[in-house]
Amino acid sequence: MSIRASTRAVRLFSDGVFRPLAASWRFRAHHLDRWHRLRDGGQPFIFLLWHEALLPLLWWHRGQQIAIVVSDGLEGRYLASYASRIGYRPVIGSSSRGAVAALRGAIRALRSGDSVAFTPDGPRGPRRGIKPGIVRAAQRSGAAILPLHAVPAKAWSLRSWDQMVVPKPFSRVDVVYGEPFAVERGARGLAVGVSRCAAALAGLERGLVA
């Protein structure tokens, strides 16, 4: 069963509940230089993150005008509305709906020098499955891929397909950046890129929970 709420109700929840909750989180960043190197060098790049870590990472990177690919469904529109208010630029579309429009929008943003955030297992899973859209965007734009993950010390895990984490009040949240990498063109580059995305995110999590 799906729950449908008005945009106004969702806005009241996000501003009245999520914002003060997120403001209480204590972030600790690892390998921040990997992000700064790309940002300061002016190279377009793609943030690669699992859908489950979306909430803390949205807050961590707020206010930076990053383009974020979101679903064109109802939940995606809610997310786009909230992301816009905290300083993101939504690109509407997903692997299940509006995929072509989303890919074109992401490539335009990257070619103009912007960074773009992708959750390759969204919007409906399977959990931690890499869909190839992010790799295609990197191939066509020449952008690097920057893996990114977040692990809260204390969190609720939602009973959703992605097991989305919601850090508890005042929880520490460890954010780790992987080594950025480029993707070669062609079918082989696509296959290698998908495998490398999965391996990079798995490696980040192992490093944080070990």
C-alpha positions in Angstrom: 0.0 0.0 0.0 1.4 3.4 -0.9 0.8 6.5 1.2 -0.1 9.7 -0.5 0.2 13.0 1.2 -0.1 16.6 0.0 3.1 18.5 -0.9 2.2 20.9 1.9 2.1 18.1 4.5 5.5 16.7 3.4 6.9 20.2 3.5 5.7 20.7 7.0 7.3 17.4 8.0 10.6 18.1 6.3 11.0 21.6 7.7 9.5 20.9 11.1 10.9 17.5 11.8 13.8 16.6 9.5 15.6 19.9 9.5 16.1 20.1 13.3 16.9 16.4 13.4 19.5 16.8 10.7 21.0 19.9 12.3 21.8 17.8 15.4 24.0 15.3 13.5 27.7 15.5 14.0 29.6 14.7 10.8 33.1 13.4 10.6 34.6 13.3 7.0 37.3 10.9 5.8 39.4 11.6 2.7 37.8 15.0 2.1 40.7 15.9 -0.1 39.5 13.6 -2.8 36.4 15.7 -3.2 38.2 19.0 -2.9 40.7 18.0 -5.5 37.9 17.5 -8.1 36.0 20.6 -7.0 38.9 23.0 -6.9 40.3 21.6 -10.2 37.1 22.5 -12.0 36.6 19.0 -13.3 33.0 17.8 -13.7 32.2 14.8 -11.6 29.5 12.5 -10.4 28.8 11.7 -6.8 28.0 7.9 -6.5 26.0 6.9 -3.4 23.6 4.2 -2.3 20.0 5.2 -1.9 20.0 4.1 1.7 22.5 6.9 2.6 20.6 9.6 0.9 19.3 11.5 3.9 22.5 12.2 5.8 24.4 12.9 2.6 21.7 15.3 1.3 22.2 17.3 4.5 26.0 17.1 4.4 26.2 18.5 0.9 23.4 21.0 1.2 23.7 24.5 -0.2 26.2 23.6 -2.9 23.9 23.7 -6.0 24.7 20.1 -6.8 22.4 18.6 -9.5 20.6 15.5 -8.1 18.8 12.9 -10.3 15.4 12.1 -8.8 12.4 10.0 -9.8 9.5 11.6 -11.7 7.1 9.8 -9.5 5.2 11.2 -6.5 8.0 10.4 -4.0 10.6 11.9 -6.4 8.6 15.1 -6.6 8.5 15.4 -2.8 12.3 14.8 -2.7 12.9 17.3 -5.5 10.9 19.9 -3.7 12.8 19.5 -0.4 16.2 19.2 -2.1 15.5 22.5 -3.9 14.9 24.2 -0.6 18.2 23.1 0.8 20.3 24.1 -2.2 20.2 21.3 -4.8 19.1 21.4 -8.5 16.8 18.5 -9.3 17.1 16.6 -12.6 13.8 14.8 -13.0 13.8 11.2 -14.2 15.0 7.7 -13.2 15.8 4.3 -14.5 12.2 3.3 -14.3 10.5 6.5 -15.5 11.9 9.4 -17.6 15.3 7.7 -17.9 16.3 9.4 -21.2 15.3 12.8 -19.9 17.2 12.3 -16.7 20.3 11.1 -18.5 20.3 14.1 -20.9 19.7 16.5 -18.1 22.6 15.0 -16.1 24.9 15.2 -19.1 24.0 18.8 -19.8 24.8 19.7 -16.2 28.1 17.9 -16.3 29.2 19.4 -19.6 28.4 22.8 -18.1 30.9 22.1 -15.3 28.4 21.1 -12.5 28.6 18.1 -10.3 25.7 15.6 -10.3 24.6 13.1 -7.6 23.3 9.6 -8.6 21.8 6.8 -6.5 22.3 3.9 -9.0 20.0 1.6 -7.1 17.1 4.0 -7.0 14.3 4.7 -7.1 12.9 1.2 -6.4 15.9 -1.1 -6.3 17.0 -3.8 -6.1 19.0 -2.6 -3.1 22.6 -2.0 -3.9 22.2 -2.9 -7.5 24.1 -0.7 -10.0 22.0 0.5 -12.9 24.2 1.6 -15.8 22.9 5.2 -16.1 25.6 6.7 -14.0 28.3 5.0 -16.1 26.7 6.2 -19.3 26.6 9.7 -18.0 30.3 9.6 -17.2 31.1 8.1 -20.6 29.2 10.8 -22.5 30.3 13.8 -20.5 33.9 12.8 -19.6 33.2 13.3 -15.9 34.9 11.4 -13.1 33.0 9.3 -10.7 33.5 10.0 -7.0 32.2 7.2 -4.6 30.7 8.5 -1.4 29.1 6.7 1.6 27.8 7.6 5.1 27.5 5.4 8.2 25.7 6.8 11.3 26.8 5.6 14.7 23.1 5.3 15.8 20.3 5.2 13.3 16.8 3.9 12.5 16.6 1.7 9.4 13.3 2.1 7.5 11.3 -1.0 6.4 11.7 0.0 2.8 13.3 -1.6 -0.2 16.6 0.3 0.4 16.6 0.0 4.2 17.2 3.7 4.3 19.0 4.9 7.4 17.9 7.9 9.5 20.5 8.9 12.0 19.2 9.4 15.5 19.4 12.8 17.2 23.0 13.9 17.9 24.4 10.8 16.2 27.9 10.9 14.7 27.8 10.3 11.0 31.0 9.2 9.3 31.2 10.3 5.7 33.9 8.8 3.5 35.0 9.6 -0.1 36.6 7.0 -2.4 39.2 7.5 -5.0 37.6 9.2 -8.1 37.9 7.2 -11.3 37.3 7.7 -15.0 35.3 5.4 -17.3 36.4 4.3 -20.7 34.0 4.5 -23.7 32.3 1.6 -25.4 30.6 -1.6 -24.1 33.7 -2.8 -22.3 34.1 0.5 -20.5 30.4 0.3 -19.5 30.8 -3.2 -18.0 34.0 -2.3 -16.2 32.5 0.9 -14.9 29.5 -0.8 -13.4 31.7 -3.4 -11.7 34.0 -0.7 -10.4 31.1 1.4 -9.0 29.9 -1.6 -7.0 33.4 -2.5 -5.7 34.2 1.1 -4.8 31.0 1.5 -2.6 31.6 -1.9 -1.0 35.1 -0.9 -0.1 34.0 2.4 1.5 31.6 0.6 3.7 34.2 -2.1 4.8 36.6 0.7 5.7 34.0 2.4 7.9 32.5 -0.5 9.8 35.7 -2.6 10.2 
